[in-house]
């Protein structure tokens, strides 16, 4: 394992913690204000499984400290706009769990470096400025992975890999899934989330370097990207895999839950949902195929941030520091069925422990390119520059729909990223 990989999964760098007073960049409201003495307002978006974990931890915090944390649930699609509008109206909450950091309010963030250091938060997932200021903490780690309808596979006697030494190739997986599909009369062999986050994992498995800037800032990729795209199109044929998910935005989660699909390419965030809501068949997490590279795509699920100028900087800091203390963070991971973003934390999951262990193995085995792409994403996120839409996904849709060939697809993604970020 070389330096890039160690950096991504290592604990916090540096020694010593900053004093608590340093956690705020000079709050604009006095700590004795009515805002500081009221409930700590925490905006986040989560379902009953993951979001419920934060509510449980807030209740425990109030029980232990007497300080109330008001967890405000906001629809995921609405959360970025709500926080952007709140920043412009100077009406931000104390803290939030955000999908990403918006340049509109990134200068309103409290430095969280002391929490990173004190609690050994995985530093490779911390968004930092060049000055070393930690703008956010990873709420948890997610990774791309595959699920199978275990009931169908077992009924037809078709095997899937259960150890790292027996991991299949994509060709072997497709052959096995087609056997299950035909024997069991399943509607599809595979459904695949309509997301470039999942597409990246497929690309990495074929040896792609995704798209990264060269020395001149031009975004380029390697030939394996075309190989992966051609393969993806070959299985998106309405026989093995439905075109409707990528071309019409049909819900792959619902298709898998119907019990009529042999396998589902998605990720670790589905485990809590499946454990709670799939009753009609058994499911299992299985190792991802390789062709020839073993890889997942992983990263922070969301960004935990504290906003400056609310009058609640210190109470919010105290809560977040308490939440990331290993014993408390372990409880959160257990409640919400999350992969930990704190070194040394080993949750004792009440169910699906094998599935979650498998994801940690997939993360550890992934190549350095995954971390390089993630760090470039962080850099772009903080740059204030933005790309329209999701070029890799959007151009892939055109390719799958027969609107353009693979060379045009790769070229268009390169041009869009270069135009946006060079």
C-alpha positions as CSV (number, residue, x, y, z in Angstrom):
1,X,0.0,0.0,0.0
2,X,1.7,3.2,-1.1
3,X,1.6,6.8,0.2
4,X,-1.6,7.9,-1.6
5,X,-3.7,5.0,-0.2
6,X,-2.3,5.4,3.3
7,X,-3.1,9.1,3.3
8,X,-6.7,8.5,2.3
9,X,-7.4,6.0,5.1
10,X,-5.1,7.2,7.8
11,X,-6.1,8.9,10.9
12,X,-5.7,12.7,11.5
13,X,-2.3,14.2,10.8
14,X,-0.4,16.4,13.2
15,X,-0.4,16.3,17.0
16,X,-2.1,18.3,19.7
17,X,-5.5,19.9,19.6
18,X,-6.4,23.5,19.2
19,X,-8.0,25.2,22.2
20,X,-11.8,25.3,22.2
21,X,-11.7,29.0,21.7
22,X,-10.0,28.4,18.4
23,X,-12.8,26.4,16.9
24,X,-14.7,29.6,15.9
25,X,-13.3,32.0,13.4
26,X,-14.6,34.9,15.4
27,X,-18.4,34.4,15.8
28,X,-20.4,37.5,15.2
29,X,-22.9,36.9,18.0
30,X,-21.9,36.8,21.7
31,X,-21.9,33.4,23.3
32,X,-24.2,34.7,26.0
33,X,-26.9,35.6,23.4
34,X,-30.4,34.1,23.4
35,X,-29.3,32.1,20.3
36,X,-26.4,30.5,22.3
37,X,-28.7,29.6,25.2
38,X,-31.4,28.1,23.0
39,X,-31.6,24.6,21.3
40,X,-28.7,23.8,19.0
41,X,-30.3,23.7,15.5
42,X,-29.1,20.8,13.4
43,X,-30.3,20.5,9.8
44,X,-29.9,17.1,8.1
45,X,-31.6,14.8,5.6
46,X,-32.1,11.1,6.5
47,X,-34.6,8.3,6.4
48,X,-36.0,6.7,9.5
49,X,-32.9,4.5,9.7
50,X,-29.9,6.8,9.2
51,X,-31.6,10.0,10.2
52,X,-33.1,8.3,13.3
53,X,-29.6,7.7,14.5
54,X,-28.9,11.4,14.9
55,X,-32.2,11.9,16.7
56,X,-31.2,9.1,19.2
57,X,-27.8,10.7,19.7
58,X,-29.3,14.1,20.2
59,X,-31.6,12.7,22.9
60,X,-28.6,11.0,24.6
61,X,-26.7,14.3,24.5
62,X,-29.5,16.1,26.2
63,X,-29.8,13.4,28.8
64,X,-26.0,13.6,29.6
65,X,-25.6,17.4,29.4
66,X,-29.0,19.0,29.7
67,X,-28.4,20.7,26.3
68,X,-31.0,20.3,23.6
69,X,-30.1,19.6,20.0
70,X,-33.1,20.2,17.6
71,X,-32.7,17.8,14.6
72,X,-34.5,19.4,11.7
73,X,-35.2,17.0,8.8
74,X,-35.1,18.6,5.4
75,X,-35.8,16.7,2.1
76,X,-32.5,15.8,0.5
77,X,-33.2,17.6,-2.7
78,X,-34.2,20.8,-0.9
79,X,-31.3,20.9,1.6
80,X,-28.7,22.6,-0.5
81,X,-31.1,25.4,-1.6
82,X,-32.4,25.9,1.9
83,X,-28.9,26.3,3.4
84,X,-27.8,28.6,0.5
85,X,-30.9,30.8,1.1
86,X,-30.3,30.8,4.8
87,X,-26.7,31.9,4.3
88,X,-27.8,34.8,2.1
89,X,-30.5,35.8,4.7
90,X,-28.0,35.5,7.6
91,X,-30.3,32.8,9.1
92,X,-28.1,29.7,9.2
93,X,-28.6,26.9,11.7
94,X,-25.8,26.0,14.1
95,X,-24.7,23.0,12.2
96,X,-25.8,20.7,9.3
97,X,-25.1,17.5,7.5
98,X,-24.7,18.6,3.9
99,X,-24.3,16.7,0.6
100,X,-21.3,19.0,-0.3
101,X,-19.8,22.3,0.6
102,X,-21.1,25.3,-1.4
103,X,-18.7,28.2,-2.2
104,X,-21.6,30.5,-1.3
105,X,-21.2,29.7,2.4
106,X,-17.8,28.0,2.7
107,X,-16.3,31.1,4.2
108,X,-19.0,30.9,7.0
109,X,-17.6,27.6,8.3
110,X,-15.9,27.0,11.7
111,X,-12.5,25.3,11.6
112,X,-13.0,21.7,12.9
113,X,-9.3,20.6,12.8
114,X,-9.2,20.1,16.6
115,X,-12.1,17.6,16.4
116,X,-10.3,15.8,13.6
117,X,-7.2,15.5,15.7
118,X,-8.7,14.7,19.0
119,X,-11.0,12.0,17.7
120,X,-8.9,10.5,14.9
121,X,-11.3,11.3,12.2
122,X,-10.0,9.8,8.9
123,X,-8.2,12.8,7.4
124,X,-8.4,11.6,3.8
125,X,-12.1,12.3,4.0
126,X,-11.9,15.7,5.6
127,X,-12.4,18.7,3.3
128,X,-9.5,21.1,4.0
129,X,-8.3,24.4,2.6
130,X,-4.7,24.8,1.6
131,X,-4.2,26.7,4.9
132,X,-5.0,23.5,6.8
133,X,-8.5,24.7,8.0
134,X,-10.8,21.7,8.2
135,X,-14.1,22.9,6.8
136,X,-16.1,19.7,7.4
137,X,-16.0,16.2,8.9
138,X,-17.2,13.1,7.0
139,X,-20.5,12.0,8.5
140,X,-19.6,8.4,7.6
141,X,-18.1,6.4,4.7
142,X,-20.1,4.9,1.9
143,X,-18.9,2.5,-0.8
144,X,-20.3,1.1,-4.0
145,X,-21.2,-2.5,-3.8
146,X,-23.4,-5.3,-5.1
147,X,-26.5,-7.0,-3.7
148,X,-28.0,-10.3,-4.8
149,X,-31.5,-11.7,-4.3
150,X,-30.1,-14.6,-2.2
151,X,-33.4,-16.5,-2.4
152,X,-33.2,-16.7,-6.2
153,X,-29.6,-17.6,-6.3
154,X,-29.9,-20.3,-3.7
155,X,-33.0,-21.7,-5.2
156,X,-31.3,-22.2,-8.6
157,X,-28.1,-23.4,-7.0
158,X,-25.9,-20.7,-8.6
159,X,-22.9,-19.8,-6.5
160,X,-21.5,-16.3,-5.8
161,X,-18.2,-15.5,-4.2
162,X,-18.2,-15.5,-0.4
163,X,-14.4,-15.0,0.1
164,X,-11.9,-12.5,-1.2
165,X,-10.0,-15.4,-2.9
166,X,-13.0,-16.3,-5.0
167,X,-14.0,-12.9,-6.4
168,X,-15.5,-13.1,-9.9
169,X,-14.8,-11.2,-13.0
170,X,-17.6,-9.2,-14.7
171,X,-17.8,-11.9,-17.4
172,X,-18.3,-14.5,-14.7
173,X,-20.8,-12.5,-12.9
174,X,-22.9,-11.8,-16.0
175,X,-22.9,-15.5,-16.9
176,X,-24.0,-16.5,-13.4
177,X,-26.7,-13.8,-13.2
178,X,-28.1,-14.8,-16.6
179,X,-28.3,-18.3,-15.4
180,X,-30.3,-17.2,-12.3
181,X,-32.5,-14.9,-14.5
182,X,-33.3,-17.7,-16.9
183,X,-33.9,-20.5,-14.4
184,X,-35.9,-18.4,-11.9
185,X,-37.8,-16.5,-14.5
186,X,-36.6,-13.2,-13.1
187,X,-37.4,-10.1,-15.1
188,X,-33.8,-8.8,-15.1
189,X,-30.3,-10.1,-14.2
190,X,-29.1,-6.7,-13.0
191,X,-30.2,-3.2,-12.1
192,X,-27.5,-0.4,-11.8
193,X,-28.0,3.0,-10.1
194,X,-28.2,5.9,-12.5
195,X,-25.2,7.7,-11.0
196,X,-21.7,8.6,-12.0
197,X,-20.6,7.6,-8.5
198,X,-21.6,4.0,-9.3
199,X,-20.3,4.4,-12.8
200,X,-16.8,5.3,-11.4
201,X,-16.6,2.0,-9.6
202,X,-17.3,0.1,-12.8
203,X,-14.7,2.2,-14.7
204,X,-12.1,1.6,-12.0
205,X,-12.8,-2.2,-12.2
206,X,-11.9,-2.1,-15.9
207,X,-8.7,-0.2,-15.2
208,X,-9.9,3.3,-16.0
209,X,-8.3,6.3,-14.5
210,X,-11.6,8.3,-14.8
211,X,-11.0,11.9,-15.9
212,X,-8.2,13.9,-14.2
213,X,-6.5,17.1,-15.2
214,X,-3.0,16.8,-16.7
215,X,-0.3,19.4,-16.2
216,X,-2.1,21.9,-18.4
217,X,-5.4,21.5,-16.6
218,X,-6.9,19.5,-19.5
219,X,-9.0,16.5,-18.3
220,X,-8.0,13.2,-19.9
221,X,-8.6,9.5,-19.3
222,X,-7.1,6.3,-20.6
223,X,-8.3,3.6,-23.1
224,X,-9.8,1.4,-20.4
225,X,-12.6,4.0,-20.0
226,X,-13.8,3.2,-23.5
227,X,-13.6,-0.5,-22.8
228,X,-15.8,-0.1,-19.7
229,X,-18.3,2.1,-21.5
230,X,-18.7,-0.4,-24.3
231,X,-19.2,-3.2,-21.8
232,X,-21.8,-1.2,-19.9
233,X,-23.7,-0.6,-23.1
234,X,-23.6,-4.3,-24.0
235,X,-25.4,-5.3,-20.8
236,X,-27.9,-2.4,-20.9
237,X,-30.0,-4.2,-23.4
238,X,-33.5,-4.4,-21.9
239,X,-33.0,-8.1,-21.5
240,X,-30.2,-8.5,-18.9
241,X,-30.5,-4.9,-17.6
242,X,-33.3,-2.4,-18.2
243,X,-32.6,0.7,-20.2
244,X,-35.3,2.5,-18.3
245,X,-33.2,3.2,-15.2
246,X,-30.6,5.2,-17.1
247,X,-32.7,6.5,-19.9
248,X,-36.0,7.2,-18.1
249,X,-34.9,7.4,-14.5
250,X,-36.9,4.4,-13.2
251,X,-36.2,3.5,-9.6
252,X,-33.6,0.6,-9.4
253,X,-34.2,0.3,-5.6
254,X,-37.9,-0.5,-6.2
255,X,-37.1,-2.9,-9.0
256,X,-34.7,-4.9,-6.8
257,X,-37.2,-4.9,-3.9
258,X,-39.9,-6.3,-6.2
259,X,-38.0,-9.6,-6.0
260,X,-37.8,-9.9,-9.8
261,X,-34.1,-8.9,-10.2
262,X,-31.1,-11.2,-9.6
263,X,-28.6,-8.5,-8.6
264,X,-28.4,-4.8,-7.8
265,X,-25.3,-2.5,-8.2
266,X,-25.6,0.2,-5.6
267,X,-23.9,0.7,-2.3
268,X,-23.6,0.4,1.5
269,X,-26.2,3.0,2.2
270,X,-28.9,0.5,1.1
271,X,-28.2,-2.0,3.9
272,X,-30.3,-0.2,6.6
273,X,-33.2,0.1,4.2
274,X,-33.1,-3.5,3.0
275,X,-32.8,-4.8,6.5
276,X,-35.9,-2.9,7.6
277,X,-38.0,-3.2,4.4
278,X,-37.3,-6.3,2.4
279,X,-39.5,-9.1,3.8
280,X,-40.4,-11.2,0.8
281,X,-36.9,-12.6,0.1
282,X,-33.4,-12.9,1.5
283,X,-30.8,-10.6,0.1
284,X,-27.0,-10.6,0.5
285,X,-24.1,-8.2,-0.1
286,X,-21.5,-9.8,-2.4
287,X,-18.1,-8.9,-3.7
288,X,-17.9,-6.6,-6.7
289,X,-16.6,-8.1,-10.0
290,X,-13.2,-7.1,-11.2
291,X,-12.0,-6.8,-14.8
292,X,-9.1,-7.0,-14.0
293,X,-8.9,-4.5,-11.2
294,X,-10.6,-5.0,-7.8
295,X,-12.1,-1.7,-6.9
296,X,-15.0,0.1,-5.3
297,X,-15.8,3.8,-5.3
298,X,-16.0,5.3,-1.8
299,X,-16.1,8.6,0.0
300,X,-17.7,10.6,2.7
301,X,-21.5,10.2,2.8
302,X,-22.0,13.8,3.8
303,X,-20.2,16.8,5.2
304,X,-20.8,17.7,8.9
305,X,-20.3,21.5,9.2
306,X,-20.7,24.2,11.9
307,X,-21.7,27.7,10.7
308,X,-20.0,30.8,12.0
309,X,-22.0,33.9,13.1
310,X,-25.0,32.1,14.6
311,X,-24.2,32.6,18.3
312,X,-24.1,28.9,18.7
313,X,-20.6,28.2,17.5
314,X,-19.4,26.9,20.9
315,X,-22.5,24.8,21.8
316,X,-22.4,23.3,18.3
317,X,-18.7,22.5,18.6
318,X,-19.2,20.9,22.0
319,X,-22.0,18.6,20.5
320,X,-20.0,17.7,17.4
321,X,-16.9,16.9,19.5
322,X,-19.0,14.8,21.8
323,X,-20.6,13.0,18.8
324,X,-17.2,12.1,17.3
325,X,-15.8,10.8,20.6
326,X,-15.2,7.2,19.6
327,X,-17.6,5.6,22.1
328,X,-20.4,7.9,21.0
329,X,-19.6,7.7,17.3
330,X,-19.7,4.0,17.6
331,X,-23.3,4.2,18.9
332,X,-24.2,6.4,16.0
333,X,-22.8,3.9,13.5
334,X,-24.7,1.1,15.1
335,X,-28.0,3.0,15.2
336,X,-27.7,4.2,11.6
337,X,-25.8,1.2,10.2
338,X,-23.0,3.3,8.8
339,X,-19.3,2.6,8.0
340,X,-17.2,4.6,10.5
341,X,-15.2,7.7,9.5
342,X,-13.2,7.5,12.8
343,X,-10.1,5.3,13.1
344,X,-10.3,2.5,15.7
345,X,-14.1,2.5,15.8
346,X,-15.5,-1.0,15.2
347,X,-19.2,-1.0,15.5
348,X,-21.0,-4.0,16.9
349,X,-23.8,-4.1,14.4
350,X,-26.9,-6.0,15.5
351,X,-27.4,-7.3,12.0
352,X,-25.7,-7.6,8.7
353,X,-22.2,-7.5,10.2
354,X,-20.8,-9.7,7.4
355,X,-22.1,-7.3,4.8
356,X,-20.5,-4.3,6.5
357,X,-17.3,-6.1,7.0
358,X,-17.3,-6.9,3.2
359,X,-17.5,-3.2,2.4
360,X,-14.5,-2.4,4.6
361,X,-12.6,-5.1,2.7
362,X,-13.6,-3.6,-0.6
363,X,-12.4,-0.2,0.5
364,X,-9.1,-1.5,1.7
365,X,-8.5,-3.4,-1.6
366,X,-9.3,-0.5,-3.9
367,X,-6.5,1.1,-5.9
368,X,-4.9,4.5,-5.3
369,X,-6.8,6.1,-8.3
370,X,-9.9,6.2,-6.2
371,X,-8.3,8.5,-3.7
372,X,-6.8,10.7,-6.4
373,X,-10.1,11.2,-8.0
374,X,-11.7,12.0,-4.6
375,X,-9.1,14.6,-3.7
376,X,-9.6,16.3,-7.1
377,X,-13.3,16.4,-6.4
378,X,-12.6,18.2,-3.1
379,X,-10.4,20.7,-4.9
380,X,-13.0,21.4,-7.5
381,X,-15.8,21.7,-4.8
382,X,-13.8,24.4,-3.1
383,X,-12.8,26.3,-6.2
384,X,-16.0,28.1,-6.7
385,X,-16.2,26.6,-10.2
386,X,-19.0,24.3,-11.2
387,X,-19.8,22.0,-14.1
388,X,-23.3,21.9,-15.6
389,X,-25.1,18.7,-14.8
390,X,-23.1,15.5,-14.4
391,X,-21.1,15.1,-17.6
392,X,-20.1,11.5,-17.2
393,X,-23.6,10.4,-16.4
394,X,-25.3,12.6,-19.0
395,X,-22.9,11.7,-21.8
396,X,-23.2,8.0,-20.9
397,X,-27.0,8.3,-21.2
398,X,-26.6,9.7,-24.8
399,X,-24.2,6.8,-25.6
400,X,-26.6,4.2,-24.2
401,X,-29.4,5.8,-26.2
402,X,-27.5,5.5,-29.4
403,X,-27.1,9.3,-29.9
404,X,-23.3,9.2,-30.1
405,X,-20.4,6.7,-30.2
406,X,-17.9,5.9,-27.5
407,X,-15.2,8.3,-28.8
408,X,-17.6,11.2,-28.8
409,X,-18.8,10.3,-25.3
410,X,-15.3,10.3,-23.9
411,X,-14.4,13.5,-25.7
412,X,-17.5,15.3,-24.6
413,X,-16.8,14.5,-20.9
414,X,-13.2,15.7,-21.2
415,X,-14.3,18.9,-22.8
416,X,-17.0,19.6,-20.2
417,X,-14.7,19.0,-17.3
418,X,-11.8,21.0,-18.8
419,X,-14.2,23.9,-19.6
420,X,-15.5,24.0,-16.1
421,X,-12.4,23.5,-14.0
422,X,-9.3,24.5,-16.1
